[in-house]
C-alpha cells in the first residue's frame, strides 16, 4: 500500500466523519424542534384539562345555586303587620285604634 493510498483513505474517512457529524447536528436540530412541539402540546393538554375542570365546577355551582334558589323559594315571610295592629299577649293580635 502506497503512502498516497493511505492519505486518500484517511481523507475519505475524514469526509465520512464530517458528513456523519453534519447529519447528527441536523438530527439534533429536528429532535429539539420535536421536543418543543411535544412540550407545546403538553401545555395545551394541561390547559384543556384545566378548562374542563373549571367548566365542571361552574356547572356544579350553577346546579347548587338553582337548588338553593328553589329551597329559599319555599320560605314565605308573614304578611307585614299594619301599623295600627300590635301583637297581644298569648300570640293573638290586638287592634289598637288611634
C-alpha positions in Angstrom: 0.0 0.0 0.0 1.4 3.3 -1.0 1.5 6.4 1.0 -0.9 8.2 -1.4 -3.4 5.4 -1.0 -3.2 5.8 2.8 -3.6 9.6 2.5 -6.6 9.1 0.2 -8.2 6.6 2.6 -7.7 8.8 5.6 -9.2 11.7 3.6 -12.2 9.6 2.8 -12.6 8.6 6.4 -12.3 12.3 7.4 -15.1 13.2 4.9 -17.3 10.5 6.1 -16.8 11.5 9.8 -17.6 15.1 8.8 -20.7 14.1 6.9 -21.8 12.0 9.9 -21.3 14.9 12.2 -23.3 17.2 10.0 -26.2 14.6 9.9 -26.0 14.3 13.7 -26.3 18.0 14.0 -29.3 18.1 11.7 -30.9 15.3 13.7 -30.3 17.1 16.9 -32.0 20.2 15.5 -35.0 18.1 14.5 -35.1 16.5 17.9 -35.1 19.9 19.5 -38.0 21.0 17.3 -39.9 17.8 18.2 -39.3 18.3 21.9 -40.5 21.9 21.6 -43.7 20.8 19.8 -44.4 18.0 22.3 -43.9 20.5 25.1 -46.4 22.8 23.5 -48.9 20.0 23.1 -48.4 19.1 26.7 -49.2 22.7 27.8 -52.3 22.7 25.6 -53.4 19.4 27.1 -53.0 20.7 30.6 -54.8 23.9 29.7 -57.7 21.9 28.2 -57.9 19.8 31.3 -58.0 22.9 33.5 -60.7 24.4 31.3 -62.7 21.2 31.6 -62.3 21.1 35.3 -63.4 24.8 35.6 -66.3 24.1 33.4 -67.4 21.2 35.5 -67.0 23.3 38.7 -69.1 26.1 37.1 -71.9 23.6 36.2 -71.9 22.2 39.7 -72.1 25.7 41.2 -74.9 26.6 38.8 -76.8 23.5 39.9 -76.2 24.2 43.5 -77.3 27.8 43.0 -80.5 26.6 41.4 -81.2 24.2 44.2 -80.5 26.9 46.8 -82.9 29.3 45.0 -85.6 26.5 44.9 -85.1 25.8 48.6 -85.2 29.5 49.5 -88.3 29.9 47.4 -90.1 27.5 49.8 -89.9 30.0 52.6 -92.7 32.6 52.9 -92.5 35.6 55.2 -95.6 36.6 57.0 -97.6 39.5 55.7 -96.4 42.7 57.2 -98.4 43.8 60.3 -100.3 47.0 59.7 -99.0 49.8 61.9 -102.4 50.0 63.8 -102.2 46.3 64.8 -99.9 45.1 67.6 -99.4 41.6 68.9 -101.1 41.0 72.2 -100.1 38.6 75.0 -100.6 34.9 74.1 -99.8 35.3 70.4 -103.1 37.0 69.5 -103.2 40.2 67.6 -104.8 43.2 69.2 -106.1 46.1 67.2 -105.0 49.4 68.5 -107.1 52.3 67.4 -105.6 55.7 67.1 
